[in-house]
Structures are given as structure tokens and as C-alpha cells.
Amino acid sequence: MPNIHVVPAGDSWAVEHAGGGSRKTYPSQEEAISAATEQAKRERVELLIHGRDGQIRERNSYGNDPRDIPG
């Protein structure tokens, strides 16, 4: 399953799967993050949140985390 990204989309924000596929837009970044978080948890994938400049500002793993570090 591809990772999920929250990315700027003009004046709104989009939730999309890496490598293409489905894309849905939301009026605010907060709404997009909320929807993407639920989707990432369901699909057990990583969520990458981009800033308005396109750079990744946060990432959360809801799937198979390769690190074996407690906490």
C-alpha cells in the first residue's frame, strides 16, 4: 500500500496516495490532516504532511515501523 501525503493544492489541501491514484481536496490543511490520519490508520501506512512550500514538515507511521525502538 502506498503512503499517504497531505499536499498543497492551490488555495486548498489535497490527500493523495504516493505514486498517483486517488486524490481528494479539502478547504483547510487541518481537515485534510484529519481525513488522511484516519485513512493512514485504516490502511496501516505512513502519513507525510507537507507545508505550503511542498517540503515534508511531519511524518507519522501507522503501519509497519521498521525500527524496533520502544517508546
C-alpha positions as CSV (number, residue, x, y, z in Angstrom):
1,M,0.0,0.0,0.0
2,P,1.5,3.4,-0.9
3,N,2.0,6.1,1.7
4,I,-0.5,9.0,2.1
5,H,0.5,12.6,1.6
6,V,-1.2,15.9,2.6
7,V,-0.1,18.4,0.0
8,P,-0.9,22.0,-1.0
9,A,-3.4,22.2,-3.9
10,G,-3.9,25.8,-4.9
11,D,-5.9,27.5,-2.2
12,S,-6.9,24.2,-0.7
13,W,-5.2,21.0,0.5
14,A,-5.2,17.5,-1.0
15,V,-4.9,14.0,0.4
16,E,-3.2,11.7,-2.1
17,H,-1.5,8.3,-2.3
18,A,2.2,8.2,-3.3
19,G,2.6,7.4,-7.0
20,G,-0.8,8.7,-8.0
21,G,-4.2,7.2,-7.7
22,S,-6.9,8.8,-5.6
23,R,-6.8,12.4,-4.6
24,K,-9.3,14.4,-2.6
25,T,-9.2,18.1,-1.7
26,Y,-10.2,19.9,1.5
27,P,-10.6,23.6,2.2
28,S,-8.1,23.6,5.1
29,Q,-4.9,21.7,6.0
30,E,-6.5,20.7,9.3
31,E,-9.4,18.9,7.6
32,A,-7.0,17.2,5.2
33,I,-4.8,16.0,8.0
34,S,-7.7,14.7,9.9
35,A,-9.1,12.7,6.9
36,A,-5.6,11.5,6.0
37,T,-4.8,10.3,9.5
38,E,-8.0,8.2,9.6
39,Q,-7.1,6.8,6.2
40,A,-3.5,6.0,7.1
41,K,-4.6,4.2,10.3
42,R,-7.1,2.1,8.3
43,E,-4.5,1.2,5.6
44,R,-1.6,0.9,8.1
45,V,0.7,3.2,6.1
46,E,2.8,6.2,6.7
47,L,1.4,9.7,6.6
48,L,3.5,12.6,5.3
49,I,2.4,16.1,5.8
50,H,3.8,18.8,3.5
51,G,4.0,22.5,4.2
52,R,2.8,25.2,1.8
53,D,6.3,25.2,0.3
54,G,6.0,21.5,-0.6
55,Q,8.6,20.3,1.9
56,I,7.7,17.5,4.3
57,R,7.2,19.0,7.8
58,E,5.9,16.0,9.6
59,R,5.6,12.2,9.2
60,N,3.7,9.6,11.2
61,S,3.8,5.9,10.8
62,Y,0.6,3.9,11.3
63,G,1.8,0.7,9.8
64,N,4.9,-1.5,9.9
65,D,7.5,0.7,11.5
66,P,10.9,-0.9,10.7
67,R,12.5,0.5,13.8
68,D,12.5,-1.7,16.9
69,I,12.8,1.1,19.4
70,P,10.4,1.2,22.4
71,G,8.6,4.4,23.1
